[in-house]
């Protein structure tokens, strides 16, 4: 991919979960100050409001950062970008958390998806450029698309035309891994970027055909954390054995989080790893952990630990094979 950026990228899916826009922009500023120069957003995030928040951060930094946005999913009609309406509803319902949660779930369920016509793609790009306050995006991804969606001749023609106009630098797919697992069928000269879930428990990178021929952006790296914590409580002897082998306490949540992030970087050495956080301390911790990866031997011990401690609670999960078998 002919775009230079940081190894860690910041996911903007939580921007509208902050108490206000100032706090959200402050989180973006902190990530940038810590050396993160890639920011990932989508037309659908925050019911269409996340791109507008990101714009406030980009005003003086656009030339210093890279940016991904996505199309194919759109917020419900009437809510898209309507900060006054959404904030009013949140304020009204904040004393009724159960009702607020159901309202959020209802709104998410009303999100439109599968919008991969040429007209939808161009319209979404234009809205995103306007909301972000920029005249180009570095990466434009099909959001939860299948290979059949991506290979539509009419869609490819429309997207390539936008690349030629300079509005898009690179095209790609951002989908759950099962939708892109057979990516060898994907047009190689058009789609240079793949964005998908990969972590120490469900290892996806090595399952891709010719996985090192495209730029890979992985996410959901912390998903196994709760399962690992439960497994450690259930099988303390396994945790003690592996902690002794690496001389690190693998029962500590902070240690496990660190290893999960470091695994993601180690497993995708030429790509990028996304994470999202509202907490400046977590952002700083992740950047620190990413700066110093364990040795190959230590990392393989960690994978053996994950395999062994999760297998008793997931006896049918074929993904918990040894790392050497899947590489």
DRENDO-1510 file (C-alpha; in Angstrom, 1 decimal, always signed):
<recs>
REC; n; res; u; v; w
REC; 1; UNK; +0.0; +0.0; +0.0 .
REC; 2; UNK; +1.5; +3.3; -1.0 .
REC; 3; UNK; +0.4; +5.1; +2.1 .
REC; 4; UNK; +2.8; +5.6; +5.0 .
REC; 5; UNK; +1.3; +5.5; +8.5 .
REC; 6; UNK; +1.6; +4.3; +12.1 .
REC; 7; UNK; +1.5; +0.6; +13.1 .
REC; 8; UNK; -1.3; +1.4; +15.6 .
REC; 9; UNK; -4.5; +2.9; +14.3 .
REC; 10; UNK; -7.2; +4.6; +16.4 .
REC; 11; UNK; -10.7; +3.4; +15.9 .
REC; 12; UNK; -13.4; +6.1; +16.1 .
REC; 13; UNK; -16.4; +3.9; +16.8 .
REC; 14; UNK; -16.6; +5.2; +20.4 .
REC; 15; UNK; -16.3; +8.9; +19.7 .
REC; 16; UNK; -20.0; +9.6; +20.4 .
REC; 17; UNK; -19.8; +7.6; +23.7 .
REC; 18; UNK; -17.9; +10.5; +25.3 .
REC; 19; UNK; -19.8; +13.0; +27.4 .
REC; 20; UNK; -19.3; +15.8; +24.8 .
REC; 21; UNK; -17.5; +16.6; +21.6 .
REC; 22; UNK; -14.7; +18.4; +23.4 .
REC; 23; UNK; -13.9; +15.3; +25.4 .
REC; 24; UNK; -14.0; +13.2; +22.2 .
REC; 25; UNK; -11.6; +15.5; +20.3 .
REC; 26; UNK; -9.3; +15.5; +23.3 .
REC; 27; UNK; -9.1; +11.7; +23.1 .
REC; 28; UNK; -8.1; +12.0; +19.4 .
REC; 29; UNK; -5.5; +14.7; +20.3 .
REC; 30; UNK; -4.0; +12.4; +22.9 .
REC; 31; UNK; -3.8; +9.5; +20.5 .
REC; 32; UNK; -2.0; +11.8; +18.0 .
REC; 33; UNK; +0.4; +13.1; +20.7 .
REC; 34; UNK; +1.3; +9.5; +21.5 .
REC; 35; UNK; +2.4; +8.9; +17.9 .
REC; 36; UNK; -0.8; +7.4; +16.4 .
REC; 37; UNK; -1.3; +8.9; +12.9 .
REC; 38; UNK; -4.1; +6.7; +11.5 .
REC; 39; UNK; -7.8; +7.2; +12.3 .
REC; 40; UNK; -10.5; +4.8; +11.3 .
REC; 41; UNK; -14.2; +5.9; +11.0 .
REC; 42; UNK; -17.3; +5.0; +9.0 .
REC; 43; UNK; -20.4; +6.7; +7.7 .
REC; 44; UNK; -22.5; +4.6; +10.1 .
REC; 45; UNK; -20.5; +5.3; +13.3 .
REC; 46; UNK; -22.4; +7.3; +16.0 .
REC; 47; UNK; -25.5; +7.5; +13.8 .
REC; 48; UNK; -23.6; +9.5; +11.3 .
REC; 49; UNK; -22.0; +11.9; +13.9 .
REC; 50; UNK; -18.5; +10.4; +14.3 .
REC; 51; UNK; -17.1; +11.8; +11.0 .
REC; 52; UNK; -18.1; +15.3; +12.1 .
REC; 53; UNK; -16.3; +15.0; +15.4 .
REC; 54; UNK; -13.2; +13.7; +13.7 .
REC; 55; UNK; -13.4; +16.7; +11.4 .
REC; 56; UNK; -12.7; +19.0; +14.4 .
REC; 57; UNK; -9.5; +17.1; +15.1 .
REC; 58; UNK; -8.5; +17.0; +11.4 .
REC; 59; UNK; -8.7; +20.8; +10.8 .
REC; 60; UNK; -5.0; +21.4; +11.5 .
REC; 61; UNK; -3.7; +17.9; +11.2 .
REC; 62; UNK; -5.0; +16.5; +7.9 .
REC; 63; UNK; -1.6; +16.5; +6.2 .
REC; 64; UNK; +0.0; +14.7; +9.2 .
REC; 65; UNK; -2.4; +11.8; +9.5 .
REC; 66; UNK; -4.0; +9.0; +7.4 .
REC; 67; UNK; -7.7; +8.3; +7.4 .
REC; 68; UNK; -10.0; +5.4; +6.6 .
REC; 69; UNK; -13.8; +5.7; +6.2 .
REC; 70; UNK; -16.3; +3.1; +5.0 .
REC; 71; UNK; -19.5; +2.9; +3.0 .
REC; 72; UNK; -22.2; +0.4; +2.6 .
REC; 73; UNK; -23.8; +0.9; +6.0 .
REC; 74; UNK; -25.8; +4.1; +6.8 .
REC; 75; UNK; -27.5; +5.4; +10.0 .
REC; 76; UNK; -31.3; +5.4; +10.2 .
REC; 77; UNK; -33.1; +8.1; +8.3 .
REC; 78; UNK; -33.8; +11.1; +10.6 .
REC; 79; UNK; -30.9; +10.3; +12.9 .
REC; 80; UNK; -28.0; +10.7; +10.5 .
REC; 81; UNK; -25.8; +13.4; +11.8 .
REC; 82; UNK; -28.7; +14.9; +13.9 .
REC; 83; UNK; -26.6; +15.7; +17.0 .
REC; 84; UNK; -29.3; +17.9; +18.6 .
REC; 85; UNK; -32.0; +15.1; +18.4 .
REC; 86; UNK; -29.7; +12.3; +19.5 .
REC; 87; UNK; -28.2; +14.4; +22.4 .
REC; 88; UNK; -31.7; +15.4; +23.4 .
REC; 89; UNK; -32.8; +11.8; +23.6 .
REC; 90; UNK; -29.7; +10.8; +25.5 .
REC; 91; UNK; -30.2; +13.6; +28.0 .
REC; 92; UNK; -33.9; +12.7; +28.5 .
REC; 93; UNK; -33.2; +9.0; +28.9 .
REC; 94; UNK; -30.0; +9.1; +30.9 .
REC; 95; UNK; -31.9; +8.5; +34.2 .
REC; 96; UNK; -33.4; +5.4; +32.6 .
REC; 97; UNK; -30.4; +3.3; +31.5 .
REC; 98; UNK; -32.5; +0.3; +30.5 .
REC; 99; UNK; -34.7; +2.4; +28.2 .
REC; 100; UNK; -31.6; +4.2; +26.8 .
REC; 101; UNK; -29.9; +0.9; +26.1 .
REC; 102; UNK; -33.0; -0.4; +24.3 .
REC; 103; UNK; -33.2; +2.8; +22.3 .
REC; 104; UNK; -29.6; +2.4; +21.2 .
REC; 105; UNK; -30.1; -1.2; +20.3 .
REC; 106; UNK; -33.2; -0.2; +18.3 .
REC; 107; UNK; -31.3; +2.5; +16.5 .
REC; 108; UNK; -28.5; +0.1; +15.6 .
REC; 109; UNK; -31.0; -2.5; +14.3 .
REC; 110; UNK; -32.4; +0.2; +12.0 .
REC; 111; UNK; -29.0; +0.9; +10.4 .
REC; 112; UNK; -29.2; +0.3; +6.7 .
REC; 113; UNK; -26.6; -2.2; +5.3 .
REC; 114; UNK; -25.7; -3.8; +2.0 .
REC; 115; UNK; -25.7; -0.4; +0.1 .
REC; 116; UNK; -23.1; -1.2; -2.5 .
REC; 117; UNK; -24.6; +0.2; -5.7 .
REC; 118; UNK; -22.4; +2.6; -7.6 .
REC; 119; UNK; -24.8; +5.5; -6.8 .
REC; 120; UNK; -24.7; +4.6; -3.0 .
REC; 121; UNK; -20.9; +4.5; -3.0 .
REC; 122; UNK; -20.4; +7.9; -4.7 .
REC; 123; UNK; -23.1; +9.5; -2.6 .
REC; 124; UNK; -21.6; +8.1; +0.7 .
REC; 125; UNK; -18.1; +9.2; -0.3 .
REC; 126; UNK; -19.3; +12.8; -1.0 .
REC; 127; UNK; -21.1; +12.9; +2.4 .
REC; 128; UNK; -18.0; +11.6; +4.2 .
REC; 129; UNK; -15.7; +14.1; +2.5 .
REC; 130; UNK; -18.0; +16.9; +3.5 .
REC; 131; UNK; -18.4; +15.7; +7.1 .
REC; 132; UNK; -14.7; +15.1; +7.5 .
REC; 133; UNK; -13.8; +18.4; +5.9 .
REC; 134; UNK; -11.3; +16.9; +3.5 .
REC; 135; UNK; -11.0; +16.5; -0.3 .
REC; 136; UNK; -9.7; +12.9; -0.1 .
REC; 137; UNK; -9.6; +9.8; +2.1 .
REC; 138; UNK; -6.5; +7.6; +2.3 .
REC; 139; UNK; -8.5; +4.4; +2.4 .
REC; 140; UNK; -12.1; +3.8; +1.4 .
REC; 141; UNK; -13.5; +0.5; +2.5 .
REC; 142; UNK; -16.6; -1.5; +1.6 .
REC; 143; UNK; -18.2; -1.9; +5.1 .
REC; 144; UNK; -19.3; -5.5; +5.7 .
REC; 145; UNK; -19.3; -6.4; +2.0 .
REC; 146; UNK; -19.0; -9.9; +0.5 .
REC; 147; UNK; -16.6; -10.7; -2.3 .
REC; 148; UNK; -19.5; -10.7; -4.7 .
REC; 149; UNK; -20.4; -7.2; -3.6 .
REC; 150; UNK; -16.9; -6.0; -4.1 .
REC; 151; UNK; -16.4; -7.6; -7.6 .
REC; 152; UNK; -19.5; -6.0; -9.1 .
REC; 153; UNK; -18.3; -4.6; -12.4 .
REC; 154; UNK; -20.4; -1.4; -12.1 .
REC; 155; UNK; -19.2; -0.7; -8.5 .
REC; 156; UNK; -15.6; -1.2; -9.4 .
REC; 157; UNK; -15.9; +1.2; -12.3 .
REC; 158; UNK; -17.5; +3.9; -10.1 .
REC; 159; UNK; -14.8; +3.5; -7.4 .
REC; 160; UNK; -11.9; +3.5; -9.7 .
REC; 161; UNK; -13.2; +6.7; -11.2 .
REC; 162; UNK; -13.1; +8.3; -7.8 .
REC; 163; UNK; -9.5; +7.1; -7.3 .
REC; 164; UNK; -8.6; +8.7; -10.6 .
REC; 165; UNK; -10.1; +11.9; -9.5 .
REC; 166; UNK; -7.9; +11.9; -6.4 .
REC; 167; UNK; -10.7; +11.5; -3.9 .
REC; 168; UNK; -9.6; +8.0; -2.8 .
REC; 169; UNK; -6.0; +6.8; -2.4 .
REC; 170; UNK; -6.6; +3.1; -1.7 .
REC; 171; UNK; -9.6; +0.8; -1.9 .
REC; 172; UNK; -10.4; -2.2; +0.2 .
REC; 173; UNK; -12.8; -4.3; +2.2 .
REC; 174; UNK; -13.6; -4.0; +5.9 .
REC; 175; UNK; -15.7; -7.0; +6.8 .
REC; 176; UNK; -16.0; -9.8; +9.3 .
REC; 177; UNK; -13.4; -12.4; +8.4 .
REC; 178; UNK; -15.8; -15.1; +7.1 .
REC; 179; UNK; -16.9; -12.7; +4.4 .
REC; 180; UNK; -13.4; -12.2; +3.0 .
REC; 181; UNK; -11.7; -15.5; +3.8 .
REC; 182; UNK; -11.6; -16.5; +0.1 .
REC; 183; UNK; -10.1; -13.1; -0.8 .
REC; 184; UNK; -8.0; -14.7; -3.5 .
REC; 185; UNK; -11.1; -14.1; -5.7 .
REC; 186; UNK; -10.9; -10.4; -5.0 .
REC; 187; UNK; -9.7; -8.1; -7.8 .
REC; 188; UNK; -6.0; -7.6; -6.8 .
REC; 189; UNK; -5.4; -4.5; -8.8 .
REC; 190; UNK; -8.4; -2.7; -7.3 .
REC; 191; UNK; -8.6; -3.7; -3.7 .
REC; 192; UNK; -5.2; -3.3; -1.9 .
REC; 193; UNK; -6.4; -3.2; +1.7 .
REC; 194; UNK; -8.2; -5.8; +3.9 .
REC; 195; UNK; -9.5; -5.0; +7.3 .
REC; 196; UNK; -10.8; -7.8; +9.5 .
REC; 197; UNK; -10.9; -9.3; +13.0 .
REC; 198; UNK; -7.8; -11.2; +14.2 .
REC; 199; UNK; -6.7; -12.0; +17.7 .
REC; 200; UNK; -4.8; -14.6; +19.8 .
REC; 201; UNK; -7.8; -16.9; +20.1 .
REC; 202; UNK; -9.3; -16.6; +16.6 .
REC; 203; UNK; -6.3; -16.3; +14.4 .
REC; 204; UNK; -7.4; -15.2; +10.9 .
REC; 205; UNK; -4.3; -13.8; +9.2 .
REC; 206; UNK; -2.7; -17.1; +8.4 .
REC; 207; UNK; -6.0; -18.4; +6.9 .
REC; 208; UNK; -5.9; -15.9; +4.1 .
REC; 209; UNK; -4.6; -17.0; +0.7 .
REC; 210; UNK; -1.5; -15.1; -0.2 .
REC; 211; UNK; -2.0; -13.1; +3.0 .
REC; 212; UNK; +1.1; -11.0; +2.6 .
REC; 213; UNK; +0.2; -9.6; -0.8 .
REC; 214; UNK; -2.3; -7.0; +0.5 .
REC; 215; UNK; -2.0; -4.5; +3.3 .
REC; 216; UNK; -3.9; -5.9; +6.3 .
REC; 217; UNK; -5.5; -3.9; +9.1 .
REC; 218; UNK; -6.7; -6.1; +12.0 .
REC; 219; UNK; -8.9; -5.3; +14.9 .
REC; 220; UNK; -10.9; -6.9; +17.8 .
REC; 221; UNK; -7.6; -7.8; +19.4 .
REC; 222; UNK; -8.8; -7.6; +22.9 .
REC; 223; UNK; -11.9; -9.8; +22.4 .
REC; 224; UNK; -10.5; -12.9; +24.1 .
REC; 225; UNK; -9.7; -11.0; +27.3 .
REC; 226; UNK; -12.8; -11.9; +29.3 .
REC; 227; UNK; -12.7; -15.5; +28.1 .
REC; 228; UNK; -9.1; -15.7; +29.2 .
REC; 229; UNK; -9.9; -14.2; +32.6 .
REC; 230; UNK; -12.6; -16.8; +33.2 .
REC; 231; UNK; -10.4; -19.6; +32.1 .
REC; 232; UNK; -7.6; -18.5; +34.4 .
REC; 233; UNK; -10.0; -18.6; +37.3 .
REC; 234; UNK; -11.2; -22.1; +36.2 .
REC; 235; UNK; -7.8; -23.5; +35.6 .
REC; 236; UNK; -5.3; -21.7; +37.8 .
REC; 237; UNK; -2.7; -24.5; +37.6 .
REC; 238; UNK; -2.4; -24.0; +33.8 .
REC; 239; UNK; -1.9; -20.3; +34.4 .
REC; 240; UNK; +0.7; -20.9; +37.0 .
REC; 241; UNK; +2.6; -23.3; +34.8 .
REC; 242; UNK; +2.8; -20.9; +31.9 .
REC; 243; UNK; +3.5; -17.9; +34.1 .
REC; 244; UNK; +6.6; -19.8; +35.4 .
REC; 245; UNK; +7.8; -20.6; +31.8 .
REC; 246; UNK; +7.8; -16.9; +30.7 .
REC; 247; UNK; +8.5; -15.5; +34.2 .
REC; 248; UNK; +5.5; -13.2; +33.8 .
REC; 249; UNK; +2.2; -13.3; +35.8 .
REC; 250; UNK; -0.3; -14.3; +33.1 .
REC; 251; UNK; -3.2; -14.0; +35.5 .
REC; 252; UNK; -2.9; -10.2; +35.6 .
REC; 253; UNK; -5.5; -8.6; +33.3 .
REC; 254; UNK; -3.1; -5.8; +32.4 .
REC; 255; UNK; -0.5; -8.4; +31.4 .
REC; 256; UNK; -3.0; -10.4; +29.3 .
REC; 257; UNK; -4.1; -7.2; +27.6 .
REC; 258; UNK; -0.5; -6.3; +26.8 .
REC; 259; UNK; +0.1; -9.7; +25.3 .
REC; 260; UNK; -3.1; -9.6; +23.2 .
REC; 261; UNK; -2.0; -6.4; +21.6 .
REC; 262; UNK; +1.5; -7.5; +21.1 .
REC; 263; UNK; +0.3; -10.8; +19.5 .
REC; 264; UNK; -1.8; -8.8; +17.0 .
REC; 265; UNK; +1.2; -6.7; +16.0 .
REC; 266; UNK; +3.5; -9.8; +15.9 .
REC; 267; UNK; +0.9; -11.7; +13.8 .
REC; 268; UNK; +0.5; -8.8; +11.3 .
REC; 269; UNK; +4.1; -7.6; +11.0 .
REC; 270; UNK; +3.7; -5.6; +7.9 .
REC; 271; UNK; +0.2; -4.2; +8.5 .
REC; 272; UNK; -1.7; -2.2; +11.1 .
REC; 273; UNK; -3.6; -3.0; +14.3 .
REC; 274; UNK; -6.6; -1.0; +15.3 .
REC; 275; UNK; -7.9; -0.3; +18.8 .
REC; 276; UNK; -10.5; +1.9; +20.3 .
REC; 277; UNK; -10.6; +3.6; +23.7 .
REC; 278; UNK; -12.2; +6.5; +25.5 .
REC; 279; UNK; -9.5; +6.4; +28.3 .
REC; 280; UNK; -6.3; +8.4; +27.7 .
REC; 281; UNK; -4.4; +6.1; +30.1 .
REC; 282; UNK; -5.4; +3.1; +28.1 .
REC; 283; UNK; -4.3; +4.8; +24.9 .
REC; 284; UNK; -0.9; +5.6; +26.4 .
REC; 285; UNK; -0.6; +2.0; +27.7 .
REC; 286; UNK; -1.3; +0.5; +24.3 .
REC; 287; UNK; +1.2; +2.7; +22.6 .
REC; 288; UNK; +3.8; +1.8; +25.3 .
REC; 289; UNK; +3.1; -2.0; +24.9 .
REC; 290; UNK; +3.3; -1.7; +21.1 .
REC; 291; UNK; +6.7; -0.2; +21.3 .
REC; 292; UNK; +8.4; -3.3; +22.7 .
REC; 293; UNK; +7.4; -6.7; +21.5 .
REC; 294; UNK; +8.4; -9.9; +23.3 .
REC; 295; UNK; +10.8; -12.3; +21.8 .
REC; 296; UNK; +9.6; -14.9; +19.3 .
REC; 297; UNK; +10.0; -17.6; +22.0 .
REC; 298; UNK; +8.0; -15.7; +24.5 .
REC; 299; UNK; +5.2; -15.0; +22.1 .
REC; 300; UNK; +4.9; -18.7; +21.1 .
REC; 301; UNK; +4.8; -19.6; +24.8 .
REC; 302; UNK; +1.8; -17.2; +25.1 .
REC; 303; UNK; +0.1; -18.8; +22.2 .
REC; 304; UNK; +0.5; -22.2; +23.8 .
REC; 305; UNK; -1.0; -20.8; +27.0 .
REC; 306; UNK; -4.0; -19.4; +25.1 .
REC; 307; UNK; -4.4; -22.8; +23.3 .
REC; 308; UNK; -4.2; -24.8; +26.5 .
REC; 309; UNK; -6.3; -22.7; +28.8 .
REC; 310; UNK; -9.1; -22.0; +26.4 .
REC; 311; UNK; -9.4; -25.5; +25.0 .
REC; 312; UNK; -11.1; -27.1; +28.1 .
REC; 313; UNK; -13.9; -24.5; +27.9 .
REC; 314; UNK; -14.1; -24.6; +24.2 .
REC; 315; UNK; -13.5; -28.3; +23.2 .
REC; 316; UNK; -15.2; -27.9; +19.8 .
REC; 317; UNK; -13.2; -24.9; +18.7 .
REC; 318; UNK; -10.9; -25.9; +16.0 .
REC; 319; UNK; -9.2; -22.5; +16.0 .
REC; 320; UNK; -7.4; -23.4; +19.2 .
REC; 321; UNK; -4.7; -25.4; +17.5 .
REC; 322; UNK; -1.0; -24.8; +17.9 .
REC; 323; UNK; +0.3; -21.7; +16.2 .
REC; 324; UNK; +2.7; -23.7; +14.2 .
REC; 325; UNK; -0.1; -25.7; +12.6 .
REC; 326; UNK; -1.9; -22.5; +11.5 .
REC; 327; UNK; +1.2; -20.7; +10.2 .
</recs>
